[in-house]
């Protein structure tokens, strides 16, 4: 739902939306810039410790790319250049004239955050949603996996139910990123955590 949580589990995708913490390492804001990116966990051997250094960006971790997309993050242009180039190619078809990272980020920001900081949700038919889209159902967050939904948790996906047929779905993933997923998105980072394949029915 966009809130920041501290958990023991570590995800498969690294994220950044600016410096969100104070000098004591306490989270003070949900975002600081409109450029919300999703990165590789490892790149060129770079390593920064300790995490959450004063005045530096706050390191975020996502379960997988589907989770990062649901939060409104897009691929980094540095460590995921091929994915960035692919998403901007899809973007040019979705939003003619919206070129470059700033244009992409401006559109995404409007699709993920409302005035006052709440989340933008949208409704569409559940039948045609591509794999990796997050939806709300019965008060929980679920990801679309083929003909089923798998329930999201910070450590992985649990439980599976059949995807509703002929029913509307409340979607968390921003509209433009739903379209990117529908294009056949195969990123260099994992789209879905391995637990998505083994979630219990």
Secondary structure, DSSP 8 states (H G I E B T S, - for coil): -------S---SEEEE-S--B-TTS-B--S-SSS--EEE-S-STT----SSS-TTS---EEESSHHHHHHHT-EE-TTTTHHHHHHHHHHHHHHSTT--HHHHHHHHHHHHHB-TTS-B--EEEESTT--TT-EEEETTEEEEEETTEEEEEETTEEEEEEE--SS-EEEE-S-HHHHHHHHTT---SS-SS-THHHH---
